[in-house]
Structures are given as structure tokens and as C-alpha cells.
Amino acid sequence: MKGNKSAHSRRKLKSGLLVMVVIFIVMLGWSIGENLNSWELRSLQPASAESVSVKNKLTAAAMQDFPTDPEPLASASPEVHSPSSAALTVTQIPQASGVEKISKASTTSSAITAAKKSEKTVYITFDDGPSENTFNVLEILHQEGVKATFFVLGNQAKSHPELIDSIWEQGHAIGNHTYNHNYHDLYSGFTEFWSQIKQTERIVQGITGVRPQLIRAPGGTYDHFDNTYFNLLKQAGYRVMDWTVDSGDSKRKGVPASEILKESTMDMKSSQVILLLHDGGGHQESVKALPEIIARYKAAGYNFGVLDETVEPVQFRVSSKATNLGRVKPSEAWIASNITPNAELFAPGKPLVLEIGKLETKLKPGEYSVRDGQYMVPLRAVIERLGGQVSWDVNSRSGEIDWNGKEIIADVVNKQLIVNLPDNVKKTIDARVEMIGGSIWVSLRDLLETSGHPPLNISVTEVERRVKTF
């Protein structure tokens, strides 16, 4: 009897344990299924767009995309695009174009993070120069190995051509900031703004040999530009550039370096930053803040770039105030005689390829010119790219060339190329030698023939110009 009871108890215990195991397995399967369903649902949800951090004196709503056609621009906030399907993740970041980057959801988060970090670029820009502060700015940039963009005033460029030349020679970009920065003149009507742009353009071209295509409006475009300004400048071939981060160094007199540093580095997460600083008179504090500004952007993983045709323009939207100023639009006749032909100045050109023996180098459009059927080239740029050296003799105002075992003097005053031959014999050749700003330009044919590399073949195709020699 006792044995029967014991056996019965054991059977009940086994049954109970079996039931518990079954219940546990069922519950575990249900839990896993719920988690899988939840994960699948979450993976299909589009990630919410990150907010754009635009640090300047304007709200983010003041930003606009660069107009893609001459139609009037809307004065509303920029359009925010929604993902077209759940398979896309939209991340809104302050790109120069003002539009979102779209990436496939299948991309791993680590790859996205790495890509964003590698793409982080800051474009340091300076307005209102050149002035006595520009020299110190250039020294700092040189020490830090950083390039920047200088939006210069025509009257300042005229007074300090040597600084414009230094900016250009050191590889920085130059933009047009009008001639006198006078708001009343510039924003009373487009033709006055145009006049100042062209005046400054001629001054800068006379120094560097290149027309600046970039324009920045004094005070920015917000409340100043209407659709007429934007559209006509675009039709004329110019690229108008505002900014995304304002250092605040011009909001009042005597802004301390500590405040400039704080404002300049408040947003260190955006993939692209266009930083507004000033190098005009009275901005010594901006110079003081510059080394630490650069250091902090470097520490945050930013690359440094110059504004060029690869960077989409950033522009503030057209405000109702600017639209309602009642400014007179230029006539069709004026547009036809000024705007339309101006666009040809910036039309895409062909590179000039120099094939000198086994060496080859390329000059971009704008790095050479064609005059009276001859190629004119910057002496230092060509010789150094081909492995030679050029030094400047201040007393004789001439360039001394050492290239392929030959010594040649480019005499700017007498328009001659002088070759030093053995036994102290000199061979003098009349040539086109000109000084444009602080750079010597020479006729390519004269240079090649004098150096013993007469052109064998000169060709022009749809994609390039090419000069081939021995």
C-alpha cells in the first residue's frame, strides 16, 4: 500500500513537470515571435529626420535651395522631402545645397557613421578684406595647412594688391564682395549692385588674371536680395554664397575672441559648415580666435576646403521685406546687353595639356588665356609643374628660370627671354612677357622655343587643347 502511494506520487510529479515544460516552451516560442515581429516592424519604419542646426543670425526657415531655373523663387521655407518608401532612411543635414541626403536602409549604421565623419568639411570664409589683418590671417592659415575663401571688397583690393596676390598665390579662393559695401547703393536697385560687382571683378582680374565667379552680398542676401537679384546673377554665370555659421564677429564693435570662438564652434555635428568671419579693419579679435577655431574643427574630424564650382551654393530665402521694396527691374534691353553676354565669360572651357617629352601637365580653364592666337601661361605654374624652378629678381624685375639644365631670364621690363649659353654667351629673344598682378605670364610658344622644346603638334578637340613638343 505504501509502495502504491509512493508510485502514484511519482507519476503525479512527472506529469506536473511535463506540463510545466510544455507551458514554458509555448511561452518561450510566443515571446520569441513577439520580439521578431517587433524587430521587423521597427526595421521597416523610416528613421525620423535629424533636425538641421543652422547657426547664424537667421532662422533655418531663411534658407533656400539654389534656384535651378530663372523662374521667381518662392519666399516660403525650403521644401522638406519625405521618404518615398519605408525602405529609405532620410537624414537631413546642412548640406550646401540645402537638400537631404538619402541612403539605403540596408547600409549598416557603422558605415553610415564612418561616411558622415569622412565627409565633414568646413569652409572658412572671410569678408571685407583685404586689410592689415589679412597678412596675419594668411600666416595662421599657412602654419595650420588650411585653405580658406576670401570675399574681397574692390576698394580694399585696389589699395592692397599685394595681399590679393598673396591670397591667390597661396592657393586660397577669392570671391567678390562688391566695391564699397554701401547698403544704400547696393540695394537701391540691381544695376548699381551689378556695377560694383563688375568694378571689383576687373580689379581682381587685373591682379590675379582670373575673374572671381563667387559672390557674397554684404550683410547676406536675406532682406536684401529679391528674385531679380538672384535670377540675373545666376543667368550671368555667378554663384551667390551665404553661410551656415555666423561667428558673430561683426554684430557689434569689439566682439572678444572668446565669444567669436564660442559662436564659431557651437555646431560641430553638421557634415558641412560654411563659417563667416571677417578680416577687414577692426577685426583683430577674429585673428586671435582663428588658431583655436581651426584646432577645434580639426579635433572634431573636419576637413578644410575652399568654395569652388563643386560646392553647391547656400542661400537665404527671399523675404517679404525684400520683395516689397518696389525696386525697378532692369529693362530687357539692359539684360540683353549686360547679363546675357556675361555668362560666356564663365562658360565651361577646355583644359590645356602640355606634353613635353615624357612629362605632361594640365592647365585648367582660367589658368591660361588665348590672345592673338597665342597661349599665354603663368610662368611659375608651368615651369614648376614640369620640374623646374623660378625665382624673382626684385632689382631687375625679372624671373630667373632653371629648367632641364638651362638658365633663362624672363625680362618683364624689356619684354625679352634671355638664355644663358656656355662660355658666358647670352641669347636674347623678343617675347611676350607680361606682369599680371604679382605673376609673370609668357607666351607658351616663346617659352618652349627658347628652352629648346619647339612645338611639334598643336591640337584642339571637343574635350581639350594639347601642345606636344620634343
C-alpha positions in Angstrom: 0.0 0.0 0.0 2.7 2.3 0.9 4.6 1.4 -2.3 1.5 2.1 -4.4 1.1 5.5 -2.8 4.8 6.3 -3.5 4.5 5.2 -7.1 1.3 7.3 -7.6 3.1 10.3 -6.1 6.0 9.9 -8.5 3.6 9.7 -11.5 1.8 12.9 -10.5 5.2 14.7 -10.0 6.3 13.6 -13.5 3.0 14.7 -15.0 3.3 18.1 -13.3 6.8 18.6 -14.5 5.9 17.6 -18.1 3.0 20.1 -18.1 5.3 22.9 -16.8 7.9 22.1 -19.5 5.2 22.3 -22.2 3.9 25.6 -20.9 7.4 27.0 -20.7 8.2 26.0 -24.3 4.9 27.6 -25.5 5.5 30.8 -23.7 9.1 31.0 -24.9 8.0 30.5 -28.5 5.4 33.2 -28.2 7.9 35.6 -26.7 10.4 35.0 -29.5 7.7 35.5 -32.1 6.6 38.8 -30.5 10.2 40.0 -30.4 10.8 39.0 -34.1 7.6 40.8 -35.1 8.5 43.8 -33.1 12.0 43.9 -34.7 10.6 43.5 -38.2 8.2 46.4 -37.6 10.9 48.6 -36.3 13.2 47.8 -39.2 10.6 48.9 -41.7 9.9 52.2 -40.0 11.6 55.2 -41.7 14.0 56.9 -39.3 13.0 60.3 -38.3 14.9 63.2 -39.9 17.5 64.8 -37.8 17.0 68.5 -37.2 19.1 70.9 -39.1 21.3 73.0 -36.9 21.8 76.3 -38.7 23.9 78.7 -36.6 23.6 82.2 -37.8 21.6 85.3 -37.1 18.7 83.9 -39.3 16.4 81.1 -38.6 16.6 77.9 -40.5 13.5 79.0 -42.4 15.5 81.7 -44.0 17.5 79.2 -46.0 16.7 78.3 -49.6 18.0 76.0 -52.3 20.0 77.5 -55.2 17.4 78.3 -57.9 17.5 75.8 -60.7 15.8 78.0 -63.3 15.1 81.7 -63.9 11.6 81.4 -62.6 10.7 83.5 -59.5 11.8 81.9 -56.3 9.3 81.1 -53.6 9.6 83.1 -50.4 8.5 80.2 -48.3 10.7 77.9 -46.2 12.7 75.4 -48.1 10.9 72.2 -49.1 11.5 69.2 -46.9 11.3 66.0 -48.8 9.7 62.9 -47.3 10.9 59.4 -47.9 9.2 57.8 -50.9 9.1 54.4 -49.2 9.8 52.7 -46.0 13.0 51.3 -47.5 14.6 54.7 -47.4 16.1 56.5 -44.5 16.2 60.3 -44.8 18.7 62.2 -42.8 18.5 65.9 -43.1 21.9 67.6 -42.7 23.0 71.1 -43.6 24.5 70.4 -47.0 25.4 73.4 -49.1 22.5 72.5 -51.4 20.0 72.6 -48.6 18.6 69.2 -49.5 18.6 65.9 -47.7 20.9 63.0 -48.2 19.1 59.7 -48.9 20.7 56.4 -48.1 19.6 52.8 -48.3 18.3 51.3 -45.1 20.4 48.3 -45.7 23.6 50.3 -45.1 25.0 49.5 -41.7 24.9 52.1 -39.1 28.7 51.9 -38.6 29.2 52.5 -42.3 26.9 55.5 -42.3 28.7 57.0 -39.3 32.1 56.5 -40.9 30.8 58.0 -44.2 29.4 61.1 -42.4 32.6 61.6 -40.5 34.8 61.3 -43.6 32.6 63.9 -45.4 32.7 66.5 -42.7 34.0 69.7 -44.3 34.3 73.3 -43.0 34.8 76.2 -45.4 36.3 79.1 -43.6 35.4 82.4 -45.3 36.5 86.0 -44.7 34.6 89.1 -45.7 35.5 92.8 -46.1 39.3 92.5 -46.7 42.0 92.7 -47.5 43.3 94.8 -44.7 46.2 94.9 -42.3 44.6 91.9 -40.6 44.8 89.8 -43.8 48.5 89.3 -43.5 48.2 87.7 -40.1 45.3 85.6 -41.2 47.4 84.2 -44.1 50.3 83.4 -41.7 48.0 81.4 -39.5 46.4 79.6 -42.4 49.8 78.7 -43.7 51.0 77.4 -40.4 47.9 75.3 -39.9 48.0 74.0 -43.5 44.5 75.3 -44.1 42.9 76.9 -47.2 40.1 79.4 -47.0 37.9 81.7 -49.2 38.2 85.5 -49.1 35.3 87.6 -50.3 37.1 90.9 -51.0 36.0 94.5 -51.5 37.1 96.2 -54.6 38.2 99.4 -52.9 40.3 97.3 -50.5 41.7 95.2 -53.3 42.7 98.3 -55.1 44.5 99.6 -52.0 46.2 96.3 -51.2 47.0 94.4 -54.5 49.9 92.7 -52.8 47.6 91.0 -50.4 45.3 89.9 -53.1 48.3 88.4 -54.9 49.3 86.6 -51.7 45.9 85.2 -51.2 45.9 83.8 -54.7 49.5 82.6 -54.8 48.9 80.6 -51.5 46.0 78.7 -53.1 43.1 80.3 -51.4 39.9 81.1 -53.2 38.8 84.7 -53.9 35.2 85.9 -54.1 33.5 89.2 -54.9 32.1 91.2 -52.1 31.2 94.3 -54.2 33.2 97.5 -54.3 32.3 99.7 -51.3 29.9 97.6 -49.1 27.4 100.5 -49.0 23.9 99.0 -48.4 22.1 102.1 -49.7 23.9 102.0 -53.0 23.8 98.2 -53.4 20.2 97.5 -52.6 18.6 100.5 -54.2 18.4 98.6 -57.4 20.1 95.8 -59.3 22.0 97.8 -61.8 24.0 99.5 -59.0 24.8 96.2 -57.5 25.9 94.9 -60.9 28.1 97.9 -61.5 30.0 97.3 -58.2 30.4 93.6 -58.9 31.9 94.3 -62.3 34.2 97.0 -60.9 35.6 94.7 -58.3 35.9 91.9 -60.9 38.1 94.0 -63.1 40.4 94.9 -60.2 40.8 91.3 -59.0 41.3 90.0 -62.6 44.0 92.7 -63.1 45.9 91.3 -60.1 45.4 87.5 -60.5 44.5 87.2 -64.1 41.2 85.4 -63.1 37.7 86.6 -62.8 36.0 85.7 -59.4 32.8 83.8 -60.1 31.8 83.7 -56.4 29.7 86.5 -54.9 28.7 87.2 -51.4 26.3 90.1 -50.7 27.3 92.5 -47.9 25.1 91.6 -44.9 24.0 88.5 -46.7 21.1 88.1 -49.1 18.3 88.0 -46.6 16.2 91.2 -46.6 18.4 92.4 -49.4 18.0 90.2 -52.5 14.7 89.7 -54.3 14.2 87.3 -57.1 15.6 89.8 -59.7 19.0 89.8 -57.9 19.1 86.0 -57.6 17.9 85.2 -61.1 20.0 87.8 -63.0 23.2 86.9 -61.2 22.6 83.2 -61.9 21.9 84.0 -65.6 25.1 86.0 -65.7 27.1 83.0 -64.6 27.8 83.9 -61.0 27.4 81.8 -57.8 26.0 83.6 -54.8 27.1 82.2 -51.5 25.7 83.0 -48.0 26.8 81.0 -44.9 25.6 78.4 -42.4 27.5 79.5 -39.3 28.0 83.1 -38.2 30.9 83.8 -35.9 29.2 86.9 -34.7 32.4 88.9 -35.1 30.6 91.8 -36.8 27.4 92.1 -34.7 28.9 94.9 -32.8 32.3 96.6 -32.3 34.9 94.9 -30.2 33.4 91.4 -30.0 36.0 89.5 -27.9 37.9 86.5 -29.3 36.3 84.2 -26.7 32.8 85.0 -27.9 33.9 84.6 -31.6 35.3 81.2 -30.8 32.2 80.1 -29.0 29.9 81.2 -31.8 32.1 79.7 -34.5 32.2 76.2 -32.9 28.8 75.9 -31.4 27.6 73.4 -34.0 30.3 70.7 -34.6 28.0 68.0 -35.9 26.9 69.2 -39.3 28.6 67.5 -42.2 29.2 70.8 -44.0 29.9 74.2 -42.4 30.4 77.5 -44.2 31.8 79.7 -41.5 31.5 83.5 -41.7 34.5 85.5 -40.3 35.9 89.0 -41.2 39.4 90.1 -41.9 38.6 93.8 -42.5 39.8 96.7 -40.4 38.9 96.4 -36.7 38.7 92.6 -36.6 41.9 91.8 -34.7 39.9 89.7 -32.3 38.8 87.4 -35.2 42.5 86.9 -35.9 43.1 86.0 -32.3 40.3 83.4 -32.3 41.3 81.8 -35.6 44.0 79.3 -34.4 41.7 77.8 -31.8 38.8 77.8 -34.2 40.9 75.7 -36.6 42.1 73.4 -33.8 38.6 72.6 -32.7 37.3 71.8 -36.1 40.4 69.6 -36.7 39.7 67.8 -33.4 36.1 67.3 -34.5 37.2 65.5 -37.6 36.6 68.2 -40.2 38.4 68.6 -43.5 39.0 72.2 -44.7 38.1 73.3 -48.2 37.7 76.3 -50.5 34.5 77.2 -52.1 34.5 76.4 -55.8 32.2 75.1 -58.5 31.9 71.7 -56.8 30.2 73.2 -53.7 26.5 73.9 -54.2 25.6 77.5 -53.2 23.9 78.1 -49.9 21.5 81.0 -50.0 18.9 82.6 -47.6 15.4 82.7 -48.9 13.7 85.8 -50.3 12.0 87.7 -47.6 8.7 89.6 -48.0 10.6 92.8 -47.0 13.0 92.4 -49.9 10.1 91.6 -52.3 8.1 94.6 -51.3 10.8 97.2 -51.6 9.4 98.2 -55.0 12.7 98.3 -56.8 12.7 98.8 -60.6 13.7 95.8 -62.6 16.3 96.3 -65.4 14.9 96.6 -68.9 15.0 93.7 -71.4 17.5 95.7 -73.5 19.8 96.2 -70.5 19.6 92.5 -69.7 20.4 91.6 -73.3 23.5 93.8 -73.4 24.9 93.0 -69.9 23.6 89.8 -68.4 23.5 87.5 -71.5 27.0 88.1 -72.8 28.5 88.0 -69.3 27.5 84.3 -69.0 30.0 83.4 -71.8 32.9 84.6 -69.5 32.2 81.6 -67.2 31.2 79.1 -69.8 33.0 75.7 -69.3 36.3 75.8 -71.1 38.8 73.2 -72.2 42.0 72.4 -70.3 45.3 73.0 -71.9 47.5 69.9 -71.8 51.3 70.3 -72.2 53.1 67.2 -73.4 56.9 68.0 -73.0 58.8 64.8 -73.9 57.9 62.3 -71.2 56.4 64.9 -68.9 52.8 66.0 -69.1 50.9 68.7 -67.1 47.4 70.2 -67.4 46.3 73.8 -67.0 42.6 74.2 -66.1 40.4 76.8 -67.9 41.2 80.1 -66.3 44.8 79.1 -65.7 45.8 80.2 -69.2 44.4 82.6 -71.8 44.4 82.8 -75.6 45.4 86.2 -77.0 46.0 86.9 -80.7 46.2 83.2 -81.4 48.8 82.5 -78.8 48.6 80.7 -75.5 49.6 82.9 -72.5 50.6 80.9 -69.4 51.7 81.8 -65.9 55.5 81.2 -65.9 55.9 79.8 -62.3 53.0 77.4 -62.5 54.1 75.9 -65.8 57.8 75.6 -65.0 57.3 74.2 -61.5 54.8 71.6 -62.7 57.4 70.5 -65.3 60.0 70.0 -62.6 61.9 73.4 -62.9 62.3 76.3 -60.6 61.5 80.1 -60.9 62.9 82.8 -58.7 62.1 86.5 -58.7 64.8 89.2 -59.0 63.4 92.4 -57.4 66.1 94.7 -58.8 65.8 93.7 -62.4 62.1 92.8 -62.3 62.7 89.5 -64.0 62.1 85.9 -63.4 65.1 83.5 -63.3 64.2 80.1 -64.7 66.2 76.9 -64.1 64.7 74.1 -66.2 66.2 71.0 -67.8 69.8 72.3 -67.4 69.0 75.6 -68.9 69.0 79.1 -67.3 66.6 81.6 -68.8 65.7 85.1 -67.7 62.2 86.4 -68.3 62.7 90.2 -68.5 59.3 91.9 -67.9 60.6 95.4 -68.5 62.2 94.8 -71.9 59.8 92.0 -73.0 62.6 89.5 -73.6 63.6 86.0 -72.8 67.4 85.7 -72.3 69.1 82.3 -72.5 72.5 81.8 -70.7 74.7 79.7 -73.1 78.1 78.2 -72.4 81.2 80.5 -72.3 79.0 83.3 -70.8 77.2 83.7 -74.1 73.7 85.1 -73.9 71.0 84.7 -76.5 68.2 87.3 -76.3 64.8 86.8 -77.9 62.0 89.3 -78.1 58.9 87.7 -76.5 55.6 88.3 -74.9 56.4 88.7 -71.2 53.9 90.4 -69.0 53.3 91.1 -65.4 49.7 90.4 -64.2 49.5 91.4 -60.6 52.5 89.7 -59.0 52.8 86.9 -61.6 54.8 86.7 -64.8 52.8 85.5 -67.8 54.6 84.5 -71.0 53.7 83.3 -74.5 53.9 79.5 -74.4 55.4 79.3 -77.9 58.1 81.7 -77.0 58.9 79.8 -73.8 59.1 76.4 -75.4 61.2 77.6 -78.4 63.6 79.4 -76.1 64.0 76.4 -73.8 64.7 74.0 -76.7 61.2 72.4 -76.9 59.7 73.8 -80.1 56.0 72.7 -80.6 55.6 69.7 -82.8 51.9 69.5 -82.8 49.1 71.7 -81.5 45.6 70.3 -81.5 42.1 71.1 -80.2 39.4 68.5 -79.6 36.0 68.6 -78.0 37.5 67.9 -74.6 40.9 69.6 -74.5 43.6 71.7 -76.1 47.0 70.0 -76.4 50.6 71.1 -77.2 53.2 68.4 -77.9 56.9 69.0 -78.1 60.2 67.0 -78.0 
